[in-house]
């Protein structure tokens, strides 16, 4: 993991996303969000979600991040990653 969020619950959710082959991009210094999470599908129709820098309830935000990752149709057993490219097999 290249980036560390200041909250431990959100940091764990980001690690969870990375374990599911999601990419993390950090926002710029003047952004209102901490960063974005991108699903393994590297196309326009891929899923993405924002990671807030100071959410009102960090534990709920971390839970929502995990839930979003689990509901992504591109994150599953039918994906193989070769040289950074995701390849999908029909189910």
N, C-alpha and C positions, 0 to 999 in steps of 0.2 A: 504494500500500500504506500503510495507516494504522499498522500495528503492526510492530515489528521484534523478531524473536527474537534472542537473544544468540549463537546458533550459526549460522555461515554456511551450512552444509548444509541445516539446517532452514529457514532464511530463504529459500533458493533453492526448496525444496519448496513453501513457502507462496506464493511468487511464481508457481510453476508452477500451483498450484491456482487462484489468482486469474486466470491467463490462460485457464483452462478454465471461467470464470464461477462458481467456487466462492466462497462467502462466508466471511469470517474473523470470528470473535467471540473477543474476549479474555476470559479468565476473571477472576474477582475477585482481590483482593489476597491472600486466604487460601486459594485453591484449590491443589490439588496439580498441576493441569495448567496449561499456558500458555494454551491456548485450544482452540477447536473449529473444524473446517472443515465447511461445509455445502454439499451439492451443489446444482446449479441448480434441482432440483425442490423447490419450496417447499411441500411437503406432508408429511403424517405419514410416508409411505413413502419419503421422500427419504433418501439416504445421508448419513452424517456420521461423522467420525472425530476423535479427540482428538490434540492436539499436546502432547507432554510438555515440561515446562520444562527438566528435566535428565535426559534419557535416558542409560542406561548407555553406549550406543554411538550417538552422534548421526548418523553417516553411515548406519547401518542403519535408524534411525528415519526419516530423510529418504527413503531408498529405499522403505520401507514406505508412507509417505504417498503418494509418486508412484504406486506400484503400486495402492494403493487407489483413487486418483483415476482411473487408467487403466481399472480394472475396473468402475467405476460404470456401470450401464446407462443412467443419465440424462444422462451426459456424452457427447455425440456430435454428429454432423453433422445430426441430425434435430431440433435444438433451435433456436428463435429466441427472442431476448430482446426484449421490447417493454415499455418503461416499468417495468423491474424484474421483469416477469412472464415466466416461461418457458412457451413453447408447444411442444407435442410433436406431431410428425407420425408417423403409423404407418409403419414400415419396409416 
